[in-house]
Amino acid sequence: MKNAKQKSRYLLPLRLTIYSSALFAVVHLYAEQSKLTVAISTDMPPYVMQSGSEGLEVDIVRHALEGYELEFVQMPLSDVQNAVQDKKADVAIGVLVDDGDIFYSDHLVTFVNFAITKKSDDLAIDSIDDLKTHPVLTWQNAYLELGGEFQDLFSPGSEYRSNYHEFGDQAKQVAQFWKADKQVIVIDRSIFEFFTKVMKQPIDSVNYHSLFPPVTEFKASFKDKAIKDSFNKKLKEMCQSGKYVKLLEMYDVELETTVCDKLPQ
């Protein structure tokens, strides 16, 4: 009897140790699973600001991935597109659907792109074809995102590719537009106006040319299907509650239609 009591006394700490180790392992596993690395573009206000800590895209993602610990990692747009495929992130924000064994969300953000010229340059820009004889300033991979005619004109190896200039930093893109004459900048209107105000340039001194689809919409890519499904559910809830529209208003982004209008019911 005495030996049994002694054995029991020794087994209890052992059991507690095993239980504590198992509990720690579960907690650690949960903590790891609740952390997500999110690839996002370099700053392009009002969508991404303050080194990726603020902005419309950032806030949308934080609300749609509520409950997860998010680490935003900024990179050029060309790298964001394949960040999940290349195992650089668990989630990538602002991508087009591409090949690969990954999962894509519903559309989460909308851009309204224009060709913009200075009134003083008096450039006749009535069609995409009119762009071919002017320096065209764009963001990275824009030739893939603005329709077939634009892609044919400025794809690598095309006749007019030398007139096409991509910028990984859209602040530099806008700054270059204001430096020289006879250029055309292709850019989202909200981004252009944000940087133009910061640079104290006159917004009323430009012409906006509507050459592209009314909107360009982007998705998020995910390594995990369950997280993608949860993201879509939260995004839909944001639309239904009016939270999405409030974020647009907060960042002064004006859209005739939003991604909420196209979400599956």
Solvent accessible surface area in square Angstrom, and as a share of the most:
residue,aa,sasa,rsa
1,M,182,0.81
2,K,146,0.62
3,N,115,0.59
4,A,60,0.46
5,K,126,0.53
6,Q,61,0.27
7,K,131,0.55
8,S,62,0.40
9,R,137,0.50
10,Y,151,0.57
11,L,57,0.28
12,L,102,0.51
13,P,72,0.46
14,L,96,0.48
15,R,145,0.53
16,L,103,0.51
17,T,81,0.47
18,I,106,0.54
19,Y,142,0.54
20,S,62,0.40
21,S,64,0.41
22,A,54,0.42
23,L,90,0.45
24,F,144,0.60
25,A,57,0.44
26,V,94,0.54
27,V,84,0.48
28,H,98,0.44
29,L,102,0.51
30,Y,146,0.55
31,A,39,0.30
32,E,88,0.39
33,Q,111,0.49
34,S,20,0.13
35,K,95,0.40
36,L,9,0.04
37,T,37,0.21
38,V,0,0.00
39,A,0,0.00
40,I,0,0.00
41,S,2,0.01
42,T,45,0.26
43,D,45,0.23
44,M,13,0.06
45,P,10,0.06
46,P,9,0.05
47,Y,0,0.00
48,V,0,0.00
49,M,33,0.15
50,Q,114,0.51
51,S,90,0.58
52,G,3,0.03
53,S,51,0.33
54,E,81,0.36
55,G,0,0.00
56,L,1,0.00
57,E,2,0.01
58,V,0,0.00
59,D,21,0.11
60,I,0,0.00
61,V,0,0.00
62,R,105,0.38
63,H,65,0.29
64,A,1,0.01
65,L,2,0.01
66,E,119,0.53
67,G,66,0.64
68,Y,67,0.26
69,E,106,0.47
70,L,39,0.19
71,E,109,0.49
72,F,39,0.16
73,V,52,0.30
74,Q,56,0.25
75,M,22,0.10
76,P,51,0.32
77,L,34,0.17
78,S,40,0.26
79,D,58,0.30
80,V,0,0.00
81,Q,32,0.14
82,N,54,0.28
83,A,0,0.00
84,V,7,0.04
85,Q,48,0.22
86,D,82,0.43
87,K,180,0.76
88,K,114,0.48
89,A,7,0.05
90,D,30,0.16
91,V,1,0.01
92,A,0,0.00
93,I,2,0.01
94,G,16,0.15
95,V,1,0.00
96,L,55,0.27
97,V,96,0.55
98,D,66,0.34
99,D,126,0.65
100,G,48,0.46
101,D,138,0.71
102,I,24,0.12
103,F,65,0.27
104,Y,40,0.15
105,S,3,0.02
106,D,34,0.18
107,H,62,0.28
108,L,0,0.00
109,V,0,0.00
110,T,2,0.01
111,F,15,0.06
112,V,32,0.18
113,N,9,0.05
114,F,28,0.12
115,A,0,0.00
116,I,0,0.00
117,T,0,0.00
118,K,18,0.07
119,K,104,0.44
120,S,101,0.65
121,D,6,0.03
122,D,125,0.65
123,L,25,0.13
124,A,78,0.60
125,I,5,0.02
126,D,123,0.64
127,S,45,0.29
128,I,17,0.09
129,D,64,0.33
130,D,48,0.25
131,L,0,0.00
132,K,51,0.22
133,T,96,0.56
134,H,36,0.16
135,P,49,0.31
136,V,0,0.00
137,L,3,0.02
138,T,0,0.00
139,W,16,0.06
140,Q,39,0.17
141,N,34,0.17
142,A,0,0.00
143,Y,31,0.12
144,L,85,0.42
145,E,31,0.14
146,L,1,0.01
147,G,36,0.34
148,G,49,0.47
149,E,99,0.44
150,F,0,0.00
151,Q,66,0.29
152,D,110,0.57
153,L,22,0.11
154,F,0,0.00
155,S,26,0.17
156,P,84,0.53
157,G,81,0.78
158,S,30,0.19
159,E,142,0.64
160,Y,54,0.21
161,R,64,0.23
162,S,94,0.61
163,N,41,0.21
164,Y,13,0.05
165,H,76,0.34
166,E,62,0.28
167,F,41,0.17
168,G,28,0.27
169,D,51,0.26
170,Q,9,0.04
171,A,30,0.23
172,K,131,0.56
173,Q,0,0.00
174,V,0,0.00
175,A,30,0.23
176,Q,55,0.25
177,F,0,0.00
178,W,38,0.13
179,K,159,0.67
180,A,41,0.31
181,D,97,0.50
182,K,106,0.45
183,Q,9,0.04
184,V,0,0.00
185,I,0,0.00
186,V,0,0.00
187,I,0,0.00
188,D,4,0.02
189,R,97,0.35
190,S,23,0.15
191,I,3,0.01
192,F,0,0.00
193,E,40,0.18
194,F,66,0.28
195,F,17,0.07
196,T,0,0.00
197,K,123,0.52
198,V,95,0.55
199,M,58,0.26
200,K,180,0.76
201,Q,65,0.29
202,P,68,0.43
203,I,45,0.23
204,D,112,0.58
205,S,34,0.22
206,V,7,0.04
207,N,55,0.28
208,Y,54,0.21
209,H,26,0.11
210,S,92,0.60
211,L,29,0.15
212,F,21,0.09
213,P,61,0.38
214,P,117,0.74
215,V,34,0.20
216,T,13,0.08
217,E,29,0.13
218,F,18,0.07
219,K,43,0.18
220,A,0,0.00
221,S,0,0.00
222,F,1,0.00
223,K,122,0.52
224,D,60,0.31
225,K,104,0.44
226,A,72,0.56
227,I,23,0.12
228,K,29,0.12
229,D,59,0.31
230,S,43,0.27
231,F,0,0.00
232,N,28,0.14
233,K,131,0.56
234,K,60,0.25
235,L,0,0.00
236,K,59,0.25
237,E,74,0.33
238,M,11,0.05
239,C,23,0.14
240,Q,128,0.57
241,S,85,0.55
242,G,23,0.22
243,K,71,0.30
244,Y,1,0.00
245,V,66,0.38
246,K,129,0.55
247,L,5,0.03
248,L,10,0.05
249,E,123,0.55
250,M,120,0.53
251,Y,36,0.14
252,D,98,0.51
253,V,7,0.04
254,E,149,0.67
255,L,37,0.18
256,E,179,0.80
257,T,63,0.37
258,T,17,0.10
259,V,2,0.01
260,C,25,0.15
261,D,96,0.50
262,K,116,0.49
263,L,12,0.06
264,P,84,0.53
265,Q,180,0.80
